[in-house]
Amino acid sequence: MTTYTILIILSGLVIFSYLFDLVASKTKIPSVLLLLLLGIGLRFLVDYLHIQTINFLTILPTLGTVGLILIVFEGSLELKYDRNKNKIIKSAFFSALTILLGTATIITLIIYQITHQNLYTCIANAIPFSVISSAIAIPSAAALGKQDREFVIYESSFSDILGIILFNFAITNHSITTSAFIGLGLSTSLIIFLSAIACVVLLYVMGKLVHHIKFFLIISILILVYAIGQSYHLSSLVLILSTGLFLNNADTIQNAWFRGVFLYKNLTADLSQLYQLSAESAFILRTFFFVIFGFTMNINELNDKPVLANGFFILITIYAIRFFFLKVFKKGSLKPIGYIAPRGLISILLYFNLPASLKIPEVGTSFLFLVVLGTSMVMTLGITLSKTTNEEIPTA
């Protein structure tokens, strides 16, 4: 395959992804779903033409991790804080926490019934299926009202963060002890402390940089700190979310010393450019990640009836628990938010980060693909039907 052929394929994928985004805005079909189908189609084409390819599974976790960082950062740069939003943030946090724990518990029992493995192994395998993917949820919430959109951004970001904390806790502690919880508390406190330092330092650096290349430097620093934190099993996504929120809300801090030292004339314009760069970079990485994930899937494994049946039970579990807890923590209509519980990038990353000793053959990539595909389809139908119902209700 020549260099020009590779360039044609890469640019073609980006063009298709852009068209899929346009289709998604009109039809409410998630562009991620279309990207997965495109990847599957490319796999059939490659197999038919007997074209030799590389092992894309080796680069998938790296693409996904950088994409996750940029998507959460982009979403947090959209959020403007005021005290009136405390209720939304609080309800989003407790919704994400209870839904994550409830879903993980029931899916653990389902996996236990399927495999009869020990509970520890079943818990570790259940967590990736229990986390809402902000990579899919945040773009899909773009057409919702302001309050609902903010709830989705906060809830899906909290779900990612809490899911990573729970996953790291599970794979590093084979038994639940007092020392394990002390370690969890210390690591959480440490990442919060580091996040506070990083926020202030990055804002100061942004104000002092005079070189025309500055935003990729900021993003690179974020990725570097995230990678270092994750290598020590710290939940570094907290840092990404808090940095975006801090940068976008720094101008609301009234302290005179802070404003004199850290705020500068072009901050608003710089934040706008940083948001644009993050959004477009996330778009590129999301495109390649989901196309490659679809490409690496073995569709023939979906003919396995037990896989389909167990995937169906997991889907029922996800939405039954979600609607139950949303009734407790969210006021107002639960539609279409109740349907916005996609599994995607974060689920795939957590699954690939499972130690080999904890992986269960019955809970393979085809099982994961089925849940990712199923939740995306339910979300699509839920948003579409909710919109249709709202349009049919006559206004007074």
N, C-alpha and C positions, 0 to 999 in steps of 0.2 A: 504494500500500500504506500503510495507516494505521499510526499509532504502536502501537495496540493489537494489530494483526495481527502486527507485528514482535515485540512482547513475547510474544505467544502462541507464535510460532515459536521464539524463543530459549529460553524456559522449557521448551517441549516437547522441544527438543533435549537440554537438560540432564537432563530426566526420562528420556528414552530412553537416554541415556548411562549413567545410574545403573542402569537396568534391565539394560543390556548388561553392566555390571560384575557384577551378580548372576548373570546367565546365564554369564558367563565363569568365575566361581568354581565353578560346578557342572559345566560342560561342558568347560572348558579351551579354549574358543574365545576367542581374544583379542578384547577389546572393541573394539580398533582396527579389526579386520577387519569387525565389525558396523557401526562408524561409517562406514567407507569405503562399505559397501553401502548404508547409509542415505543418504549423500551422492549416490550414483549414482541411487538411487530418487527422491530429491528433484529431481535434474536431469531425469529422465524426466517427472516430474509438472509441473515448471515449463515444459518444452518443450511438453507436451501442452496446458496451459492458456494458453500464449502469454503468460506473465508476464515482464515486463522486469526484469532484475536488474543489479546493478553488476558491475564486473570484480573478482572476488574475488582474482584472482592478485596484485593490488597489496598486499593486506594479509596474504597467506599467509606470506611470509617473516618478518614482524614477529611474528605469532602464534606461529609455530614457534620462533623464537629465544627468546622469553620462556618458552614452554612447556618447551624444552630446559633452560634455566637452572633452572627450578623443579623439574623432574623429577630432574636430577642433584643438586641441593641437597637435595631430599627424600630421595633414596637415600643420600647421604652422611651425613645426620643420623641414619640408622638404624644406622650402623656404629660399633661400639665396638672400639677398638684394644687389643690386647695382643701381647706378643712371640710368642705361639704362632701368631698369624695372619700372621707374616712369610712363611711358606711359601706360604700362599694368595695373598697380595698379589704375591709374586714370580712365582709360576706364572701368575697372572691377567695380570700385566703382559707377560711374555714370550709368553704365549699370544696376547694381543691384538696385540702387535707383529708376531710372525711370521705370524699368520693374515692380518693386514691387508696386509703386504708381499707375501705369497704370492698372496693373492686378487687384489690390484691388478695384479700381474705377469701372471697368466693372463688376467684380464679385459681387460687392455691388448692382449694378443695377439689375443683374440677380436674386440675392437672394430676392431683393425687389419685383420684378415681381412675384416670386414664392410664397412668404409668406405675402406680404403687411404689414410687420412689419415696425416700424419706422427706419429711415435711420441710426441712431446711432447703433441700434442692428444689422442691416445688415452689417455695416462697421466692427464691432467687429467680426462677423462670417465670413466675407470675408477674413480677414487678414491671418488666418491659411492656406487658399488655395492659397495664393499669394506668399509664401516664398519658395525659392528653398532649398531642403534638402541637406546640405553638407554631411550628413551621407551616402547618396546614390551617389551624384555627384562626390565627391572626389575619392572614390574607382573606379567608372566607368571611370574616366578620366586617369587611370593609363596607358592605352595603347595609349594615344594620344601623340603628339609631345610635346617637353618641353614647348614651349610658350603657346600652347593651354591648356596643363595641369595646368600650373601656373595660366592662366586666369580663369579656372574653379575653382581652389582652392580659389583664391582671391574673385571671384564673388559670389560663393556659401557661403563662410564665411561672406562676407559683407551682403549678402541677409539675412542670419540668424540673424546677429547683428541688421541690420536695421529693420527686421521684428519684433524682440523682442522689440526694441525701440518703433516702431509704435503700437504694441499690448499693451504694458504697458501704452503708452500715451492714447490709446483708452479706456481702461477699467478703468483708473483712472480719466479721464476727460469727463464728460457727455456733456460738451459743449466746443467749441473752443473759448478761450479767450486769452487776452494778458498774463494774469498770468499763464495760462497753458503752453504757449510757453516759458515763463521765467523759469518755473519749469523744462521744458524739457532741456533747455540750461544749467541750473545749475546742473541737474543730469548727463548730458552727460559730462560736464566739470569735475565733481567730479570723475566719473568712469575713465576718462582719467588720472587724477592726481593720483588716487589710483593705476592704472595700472602701471604708471611709477615707483612708490614706490615699488610695488610688484615685478616688474622685477629686480630691483637692489637688493632688499632684498633676493630674491630666489637665484640669482646668487651668492651672498655672502655666503648664507647658504650652498649651494652646495659645495663651496670651503672649508668650515670649517668642514663639517661633516666627521667624521672618522669611524663612525659605519658602519657595512657592509650592514645594511638596510637603504637606503637613498632615493631611487627613489619613493617608495610608500609614503614616508613621503612628498616629494615634491608634488606628485599628490594629496595627501590628503589635503595639505594646499591650493592648487588651488581650489579643490572642496569646501572646507570650505569657502574661500573668495567668490567664486561664489555664494554659497547658501546664505550667509549673504547679499551680494549685491542684489540678486534677491528678497529676502524677503523685501527689501526696494524699490523694483521696479526700481533698477538700471540695466542697460544692461551689466551684468558682462561678457558676452561672449567677449566683447572688451578686457577684461583683459586676457582671455585665449589665444586669437589670438596674442595679443601683447607680452605676455610672451614667447610663442613659437618662435616668430620672433626674439625677443631680445636675447634669449639664443643662438639661432643658428647663430646670426650675431654679438655677443658680441666681437668676435676676430677681427672684422674689425674696431673697434673703436681704433683710434691711440693715444688718450690722454694718456700720460705717467702715470699720477696719477691713472687713471682708470685701466690701464693694470696692474699696480703694486699691487693694492688693490683687484681687483675683478677677474682677470684672473688667472688661476692656471694650473699646468702641465697636469693634466688628464682631462681637460675640454672636449676635443674632444671625448675621450673614454666614458666619463660619458654621454654626449649628445647622443651618439650612443646607449648606453644601455637604456637611458630614452626614446628614440624614439621607441626602440624595445618593451619595457614594455608597453608603451602607445598603440602601434599598436596591440599587442596581447590582452591587456585588452579591447580595443575598439571592437576587433573581438568577444570576448566572450559576451560582453554586447549587441552588435548589434544582435548577434545570438538569444539570449533569448528574446530580445525586439520584434523583428519582428515575431518570432514564436508565442509568446504569443499574439501579436496583431492579427495575422491570426486566432489563436485559439479562440479569443473572438468575432470574427465576426459572424453575423447571415447571412449566404449566401442567405437564402430565401428572405431577404429584397431586394436583387438585381433583383428580378422578377418584381419589381414595375417599370412600364414603365416610369412614370414621373421622377423617380430617374435616370434612364438610360438616358433619353432625356436631363435633366438638367445637368447631369454629362458630357454629350457629348458637350453641349454648353460651359461649363467651360473649357474643354480641348481645344476646338477651340480658345477660348479667350486667354488661357495661351500661346499658340504657335504663334498666330497671333501677339500679342503684343510683344512677345519675338523677333521674327524675325524683326519686324518693328524697335525696338530700337537698336538691335544689328547692324543693317545697319548704324546707326548713330554713335555708339561708338566703333565699332570694325572693323578694317581694315582686308582685306583678306576674305577668304572663311568663310561662316557661318556654314558650315557643317564639322563635326557633332555637333559643339558646340550649334547650334540652337536647337537641339533636347535634349540637356542635361539640362532639367528643371524639375527634379523629385520632387514630393512632398513625404514626408516620415516622418522621426523621428521628425523634428521640427514642421511640420504641426500637427502631432498627439499630441505633447506636448502642443502646443498653444491651440488646441481645448479642451483638457482636463482641461486646466487652465482657460477656460471661466467661469465666474461666472454663477451659476445656473439661475439667473434672465435674463441672456443674451442668453441662449441656445434656439435654435429654433428646434422644433420637426422635421420639414421638412428637416432640415440640420443636420442629425444625423450621427452616426458612419458609417453606410452603405454608405452614400453619400461620406464621407471622404475616406473610403476604395476604392470606385470606382475611385476617382481621383488619389489616391496613385497608384493603380494598373494600371490605364490608362496611367499616365505619365511614369511609369517604362516601360510599353510595347512600347510606342512611342519612348522612349530613346533607347531601345534595337533595334528596327527596324531602327531607324535613324542612329545609329552607325554602324550597320551591312551593311546597304545599302550604306552608305558613304564610308565604307572600300572597298566594292565590286566595286564601281564606280572608286575609286582611283586606284585599282589594274588593272582595265580594260584600264586605260589611258596609252598609250604607252610612254615610256621614250625616249627622244631624244638621 
